[in-house]
Every structure is written in structure tokens, then in C-alpha cells.
Amino acid sequence: MLDIADGATSAEVAGQIGPGLAKAAVAAVATVDGATETYDLGRALPGDCELRILTAKDDDPDSLLVLRHSAAHVMAEAVCNLFPGTKLVYGPPLEDGFYYDIDLERPLSSDDFEAIEAQMQQIVKANRPFRRQDKPRQAAVEKLHGEGNRYKLDNAERADGDTLTFYVTGDTPGTDFEDLCRGPHLPSTGRIGAFKISQVSRSHYRGDVNDQPLQRLYGTAFFQKKSLRVHLQQLAEARKRDHRLLGRELDLFSISPEVGSGLVLWHPRGALVRMLLENFMRAELVIRGYKPVYTPSIGRLDLYRTSGHYPYYEDSQFPPMHESDRGRTLLSLLHLTQRAAKHTGERQAEAMRPVYQLADAVAGVWGAIEGLGPDTPAEQMVEVLHRELKSEDGYLLRPMNCPHHIHIYKSQPRSYRDLPLRLAEFGTVHRHEQSGELGGMVRVRGFTQDDAHLFCTPDQLEAELRVTVELTQLVLSALDFTDYRVRVGLRDDTSDKWVGEREQWDLAERNLRDVVRSMGLEHTEEPGEAAFYGPKIDFIVRDCIGRQWQLGTVQVDYTLPERFDLTYVGPDNQLHRPIMIHRAPFGSLERFVGILIEHFAGAFPLWLAPVQVGVASISAKSAAYASKVSAGCLNFGLRAVLDDTADKIGPKKHRFRSQRVPYILVVGEQEAQDQTVNVNDRDGKNIGTYPLSDFLEGCRTEIDTKGHCEQRE
């Protein structure tokens, strides 16, 4: 506990602690009443707070965000120096780097990266300070009007507060680089250790495809050059493992523009991998007493209004299918208004003209709508239309499976003797992700979850949570994901997205803490990572090249049973409220398989490989025996493919290896005479010659170690 004067900075606090920390500090994270904010070293602290001093560590995400935000500004200055007339839009840090959206007539390409990086290096070498300047809102807006950058002016008008913040890079007012920005930043440009520009892509202002096309310049930065080298090596390895390329090469899946972006077509081999995963899970569910269910992919709007999914997540849902002409027209009017609301000033006024015309037509057909007039502001009109649409019925492609399972629970009276009730479904859901956010199988618009919902009494909750966590651990272990961390996602009271009562949230968070502690799981608690209806446990997995993925989730929910008025009759013959657990060890099968493809580089373990054995004859003289060997593998339950073509053995083996087939059985005249097989693996190693029965038993043993033996005697 340190006593500090009002208006003290984190630099002064670091100095009080020690000169070493003062020298190493780059920023600080202040926590007040559970809300955190990162502060520049020279910015006055908010008074009494918990303070964590950030230093130049590449394993600290908070430090890296500050570094990368600063690197984004340095890159923006470099682009402006090289290409006068550039209009800056915004440049946020990301988990693995940063980007800056720019409006520039000249198209940038990778040929420009070297010159931009050289200019950045000069700025870094100059070690110029980042200086924060707070300006009164009116003065700031007038300044931006004078600069003629509509994007910055729009950003300013959307910002809250009576002051706006600018950052100046350097000590010379009027000549140094200046940008509208909330911060925070490093003390100076010289603290940026290593950086690299990675790519440039097309974007649109605030995602509006009807607005000015922009260029998005991506990069990354670290404090240490070694960390950047490791990161670039990891990216190179990731490109080799890209599931989109391997999916095409191994004939696992495709995504066709004619079918729709973000909609996966599972080819036979990919579908087989998915089926094996589903079968594995179904077998485990039977052991654990789950009940299978099937539910439709759409539901009435009121179902999702009750659950809270609609309209809370309207931006990531497909538009509802309203049953009345009025509802469909109001929805179109809402979308037009929302698009217009993205603009400010004259551009918004222009965009609102067709909105007012349509609103007038609606009033002429169905009567005036309270609060809607020829000069209603766009933001107010959005609220009015949302209100009106609440009375319009229709259907929605389901964004989640839980409301459907809830109504199976509600379909009959329940007793405490019926609980726990565990309902499981491989249920397909849909999200209307933005086109720029789609990525192969890991970010899609239609996906299937290994979803289950458990309804239990308070006394049963901890035991049910334990077994769901253990099931997720089993899944990860079976697929060689052994390096993972556990994250307890909590509510963040600085946001208004949560539904339910605070007391219920507190209880649910306490339940999760008790379970992870009793199981001895090392974990972190992260506010803001909860589901909107309850806290959760997430498994963050590190794959074989060091990337982290969120796989598997377990959630405690007191809120939806309340919203849907779920009850059971207790031993006291009184009605009680059940507790609900949401769990999905795979999460999304599309995303999970995409990650598996990259984790294994397409070389799936034997039990999961779509083709387990390739049989190759050396010549026509051994073709009959090769066919017998292939039939023996198939009869044993192995997925085998025979190649008895006239090609030489080299090309045959190469084809099987390129398809990542785990074992290649080469048979010639000698093997036919001895009734043996020459066993090769997919890496090109010759394992040896064995009787076929010995090889088959070896496969049985290898598969049995993962608990997935389906061979027949």
C-alpha cells in the first residue's frame, strides 16, 4: 500500500517503488471498483486504485497492447510521410499485432513494405516522446474541421465526454505527428523493439460496403527482436498448416461462393473425420447418462426475446423472417436507418433522406408511428423501430440451441427425482458474421455444436460441473491437446450486455470458483469473458506450434431458468428453480476440425484418419494378394484403400504419403509368397515386414490407447 498525492502519475509511483522499476516501466493498469483502464506513465492516476506497473515483457498481453498501439501510430506517421494526402481513419492494437485503416488513392502492396518499415525505423531511432493532449470538445472539433479529415471528425463526434484526446509524437508543436486517439502509448518511440508489416487488405469505413473503400495495413511488434523472430517462424509454420489449403489438398471440405460464404461443404473424407468425432462423443454421452434430442434450426422470435438472444446480438444474427408485410417493411426501414446512423453530419443527412421517404410511406399504409417523424434523429429512429418490431411476430434462424432444450424440459412437469436431466444434441446454429471476419472453418456462418444442457438441483451442481469439466479434459487428451490453461470468464460491470440479477451472477461465479479450486486446476479469472447469461469455464489450448485456441466451455446459468420460469417439484412438494449448465467440449465441429487439421498438419492420428491404411502392389503379379490384404484390413474394421494400378511403387507410395495416410502396406511377390506385408509410415520410414495379422493387432493396440477401437473380430 502506497500513499500518493492527488494527481500523481504511474511514473511517480514506479519511482517510489524503486529506480529499476521506474526505468523498466512502459505504462500501468489502474483498477477502480472492478473497472480497469491502462494509463500512460505521465497521465494523472484516478486517485485510490489498485495499480499494476507494466514493463517491457513480451509475455504480458497488456504491455504488448500498449506497444502495438504505439507501433500502429508510428506506422501511420511513416505512411503519411511517404504518401502525402493520406487520410488516417483508425489504428487499434490486436491480440497478435495491429492495423491502421487509411484512405489513400494509391494502392499499397507488399513492394511498399520495405520503404514503410525503413521510415518507421527512423522514427523509432529518433526516440521521440508520445505526448498526450486533452482538448475541450468544441476546440477539438473545430480543429478537425479545419484539417478536413471526415473520418477523424466522425470519430470525434461519436466519442463521449467533454474533452477529446490527441497524441503528439515529438516535442515540436505544429511540426510533429499528431493523431486523435484515446491512448495509451509508450513513453517514447524508442521503446518499440522490433516490428514487421505483414499484409495489406481492403476494408470499408465502419464495415459499410457502400462507403469509401479503405486500405487496411497490418503489422506486429514486440519488445524483443527474438520474440519477433519466433513469431515470424510460427507464422511461416502456420502457413504450411493452413487448414484451408490442406482441406483442399486432402479433399476434406470446401466453401463455395455459389452456396454462400462461411457455409462449409463437408466432403466424404472430412465428413468421416467429423462422424468419428461425433461417434466418440456419443459413446461418452451414453456412459454419462445424457439423453439425445433433435430440435429445429428456427424458432419464433418471442423464444429468443425471452432468452435474450434477440435483439441483444442483432449484429451477428441473420435477419428475422417476419410474418406480416408491416414487419418486413419495418425491418427494412431499421436496416436503412442503422446504415445511415453510421455516418455523421452531411453524410448522415444525405443517407437519411430515403429513410424518411420510406417512413412516410409506412405511415401512409399502416398509420403513424409514435416517435417517428420527418426529422427524427437516426439514433432515436433506431430505438423507435426496435420498439415497434417487438410486437411483430416471426421466425429466426437459431443463434443458439439452449432455448429449444429449455422447452423440452418444460414439456412436462419435473420432479427432483428426474434430475439431473442431461439433454444433448449436435445442433446447427447460424450467425451472420461480417464477410471480412470469415475464415475457412474457424469463422463461419453456419456451424454445429456438440451442445448439451443439464438441469439440476443446487445440491447436484458441483458434481455435474466436475463431470462436464472432466469430459472436456478427456476430449483434449484424446486429441493430444495437453498444453492448455483454464479461464474463468466473469461478468464485467462496466458493460450493459449482461442479463439476470447480480445476486445470481455472484452465486454462479462462486460455483465455478469452487469447482476449479476443488479440482486443483490452475486458472485465471478474466472479467468480461462470461456469456451474456452466466459465467463460464473456458479451456484455452496451445497447439503444437504455440498458437492459442479457445476449445471447450462449461457455463453456469441461473438466468435462463428464471426467464423461462422453469420449475421442479422438490422433496417438500414445493416448486423450485433448477440450475442450468451449458457445455460444449468441441464447441463448433467446424472450428474444431479446422484447428485439428492445423494442429496435426493434416496427419491425423490413426483412429481419426479418414484413410488409415494404403495397400500398394509392386506389380501385376502381386495385385491379387494386394487385393486380399486390402479386404483383410477392411474386414478387420480399418479404413483401407487399394492401389493396384500399373504405376511403379514409388509414385504409389508418394500418393499415399501426400494424403497423410498413416500406414502404407507394400506387397510384392515375396510378401505374397510369405503372406506378409512390408509396412511403411507416412513420413517415409520403413517399419519392417510382418504377418498381416500382426500388423492388424498392432493397429488395434494403437487405436485402443485412445479408446476408439471399432474393429471387428
Stockholm file with secondary structure:
# STOCKHOLM 1.0

chainA/1-713         MLDIADGATSAEVAGQIGPGLAKAAVAAVATVDGATETYDLGRALPGDCELRILTAKDDDPDSLLVLRHSAAHVMAEAVCNLFPGTKLVYGPPLEDGFYYDIDLERPLSSDDFEAIEAQMQQIVKANRPFRRQDKPRQAAVEKLHGEGNRYKLDNAERADGDTLTFYVTGDTPGTDFEDLCRGPHLPSTGRIGAFKISQVSRSHYRGDVNDQPLQRLYGTAFFQKKSLRVHLQQLAEARKRDHRLLGRELDLFSISPEVGSGLVLWHPRGALVRMLLENFMRAELVIRGYKPVYTPSIGRLDLYRTSGHYPYYEDSQFPPMHESDRGRTLLSLLHLTQRAAKHTGERQAEAMRPVYQLADAVAGVWGAIEGLGPDTPAEQMVEVLHRELKSEDGYLLRPMNCPHHIHIYKSQPRSYRDLPLRLAEFGTVHRHEQSGELGGMVRVRGFTQDDAHLFCTPDQLEAELRVTVELTQLVLSALDFTDYRVRVGLRDDTSDKWVGEREQWDLAERNLRDVVRSMGLEHTEEPGEAAFYGPKIDFIVRDCIGRQWQLGTVQVDYTLPERFDLTYVGPDNQLHRPIMIHRAPFGSLERFVGILIEHFAGAFPLWLAPVQVGVASISAKSAAYASKVSAGCLNFGLRAVLDDTADKIGPKKHRFRSQRVPYILVVGEQEAQDQTVNVNDRDGKNIGTYPLSDFLEGCRTEIDTKGHCEQRE
#=GR chainA/1-713 SS CCCCCTTCBHHHHHHHHCHHHHHHEEEEEEEETTEEEEECTTSBCCSSCEEEEEESCTTCHHHHHHHHHHHHHHHHHHHHHHSTTCEEEECCBCSSCEEEEEECSSCCCGGGHHHHHHHHHHHHHHTCBEEEEEEEHHHHHHHHHHHTCHHHHHHHHHSCSSEEEEEEESSCTTTSEEEECCCCCCSBGGGCCEEEEEEEEEEEGGGCTTSCEEEEEEEEEESSHHHHHHHHHHHHHHHHTCHHHHHHHTTCEECCTTTCTTCCEECHHHHHHHHHHHHHHHHHHHHTTCEECCCCSEEEHHHHHHHTHHHHTGGGSCCCEESSHHHHHHHHHHHHHHHHHTSCHHHHHHHHHHHHHHHHHHHHHHCCCTTCCTTCCHHHHHHHHHHHHTTCCEEEECSCSHHHHHHHHTTSCCBGGGCSEEEEEEEEEECCCCGGGCBTTTBCSEEEEEEEEEEECHHHHHHHHHHHHHHHHHHHHHTTCCCEEEEEEECCTTCSCCCSCHHHHHHHHHHHHHHHHHTTCCEEEEETCSBTTBCEEEEEEECTTSCEEEEEEEEEESHHHHHTTCCEECTTSSEECCEEEEEESSSBHHHHHHHHHHHTTTCCCTTTCSSCEEEEESSGGGHHHHHHHHHHHHHHTCCEEEECSSSCHHHHHHHHHHTTCSEEEEECHHHHHHTEEEEEETTSCEEEEEEHHHHHHHHHHHHHTTTCCCCCC
#=GC SS_cons         CCCCCTTCBHHHHHHHHCHHHHHHEEEEEEEETTEEEEECTTSBCCSSCEEEEEESCTTCHHHHHHHHHHHHHHHHHHHHHHSTTCEEEECCBCSSCEEEEEECSSCCCGGGHHHHHHHHHHHHHHTCBEEEEEEEHHHHHHHHHHHTCHHHHHHHHHSCSSEEEEEEESSCTTTSEEEECCCCCCSBGGGCCEEEEEEEEEEEGGGCTTSCEEEEEEEEEESSHHHHHHHHHHHHHHHHTCHHHHHHHTTCEECCTTTCTTCCEECHHHHHHHHHHHHHHHHHHHHTTCEECCCCSEEEHHHHHHHTHHHHTGGGSCCCEESSHHHHHHHHHHHHHHHHHTSCHHHHHHHHHHHHHHHHHHHHHHCCCTTCCTTCCHHHHHHHHHHHHTTCCEEEECSCSHHHHHHHHTTSCCBGGGCSEEEEEEEEEECCCCGGGCBTTTBCSEEEEEEEEEEECHHHHHHHHHHHHHHHHHHHHHTTCCCEEEEEEECCTTCSCCCSCHHHHHHHHHHHHHHHHHTTCCEEEEETCSBTTBCEEEEEEECTTSCEEEEEEEEEESHHHHHTTCCEECTTSSEECCEEEEEESSSBHHHHHHHHHHHTTTCCCTTTCSSCEEEEESSGGGHHHHHHHHHHHHHHTCCEEEECSSSCHHHHHHHHHHTTCSEEEEECHHHHHHTEEEEEETTSCEEEEEEHHHHHHHHHHHHHTTTCCCCCC
//
